[in-house]
Amino acid sequence: QLQLVETGGGLVQDGGSLRLSCTTSGRPFGTFSMAWFRQLPGKGREFVAAIASIGDSTTYADSAQGRFTISKDNAKSTLYLQMNSLKPDDTAVYYCAGADWISHLPRDHSGDYVFWGQGTQVTVSS
């Protein structure tokens, strides 16, 4: 099992920044493809960003492209999401997820991810 714990959420003003962290344990972090998803109020879970298990290849949702950056620190077994230029539409619960899939290619489908954190709330005020 891979345990994931997200931190870094909170309340921020329109245009502000936050950095989310996802600390993992239980399995070697470097063997997992990782991603961030979010669930907006009253809506389903949607993809935000993903990073491959091998190398640093990344992919982003259109809504995140140019504003968010996903990264990882294998030595710390931690995944990050740097979010800049936040908008009220970014208000959601953000989840990190892990897939036991060794590849150079990141994955953007929630069904590919088996391990999930408990989520962290991000609220952007206007």
N, C-alpha and C positions, 0 to 999 in steps of 0.2 A: 504494500500500500504506500501511496505517496500522500503525505499530509501537506496541506497548503493553508497558510494563514495570511490574509491580506491586511495591510495597515496603510494608513496615510490618507484615508478619506476625511471629509469634513465639509465645512461651509466656506465658500469662496465667492467673491463678487465677480460679476460679468467681466471677462477679460483677464481674470487672474490665472494662477497656475497651481497645480498640485502634483506631487509625485507619489504614486502608489507603489507599494512594495508587496511582494508575495514571497514569504519565506517558506521553504519546503524542507521536508525531512522524511526519513523512512526508506528512501530509495535513492540511488545515484542520480543526482539532478541532471547530469550531462546526457543521460539516455532518453530524456523526455523532450518532446516537442511541447512548447508552452504557448499560451494565448491569454488574452484578456477578452472577456465578454461583458455586456452590461444589460441590465433590465430596467427599462424606463417604466415609470408609473403606469399601471394598467396595460402594459404591453409585454410581449414575449421577449426572451433573451436574444440579444443580437451581438454579432461579432464586432470586435473593435480592432484588435491587432494580434498578430502571431509571429513567433520566431522559431526557426528550425532548431532541432537538437544538435545538428552538426553545422558549424560555421555560424554566421550571423544573418542569414537571409531572413528578411521580414516581409510581411504583407499587412496592409491596412484597409479598413473600411473607408469608403469615400468620405464619410463624416469625420474621420480621424486623420486622414492624409494631410500632412503639412502642419498639423497642430500637435499631434501626439507622437511620442517616440517610445517604442518597446525596446528593452534591452535586458541583458541578464549578466549575472556574475556567477560563473560556475564555482568559483572558490568559496563563495558565500551561499551557494544553493538558493539564490534569490533572483526573482524576476521583478522587473520594474516597468512602470508606465509613467513617463513624464507627460503631463498634460498642460499645454499652454493655450492661451487665448480661449479660455473656457467660456461657454455660452450657457444660458439657462436650459437649452435643449440637451445639454450634456448631463443634466440631473438624472441620476440613476444609481442603482446598486451595481457596483463593479465586482466582477468575479475573475479570479485567475483559474486556469484550468491546465491540466497536463495530460498528454497522450503518450503512451509507451510506444513510441514510433521513432526509430532512428533514421533520420533522413536530412538531406540538405534543403528540403522543401518545407516551408511552414504550411499549416493547415488552418482553414477558416470555417470549418463546419463543426458546430457544437457536438454533433453526434459522434465525431471522432475522438472526443475527449472523455476520459473515464473518471479522472480525478478532478474534484472541484473544491474550492475554498468556500467559506461561509459568506463571503461578500463584504464589501465596505461601501458605506453610503457616501456619495458625492452630491452635494447640493450647490448649485450655482444660482446666486441671487441676481436679479436684474436691477 
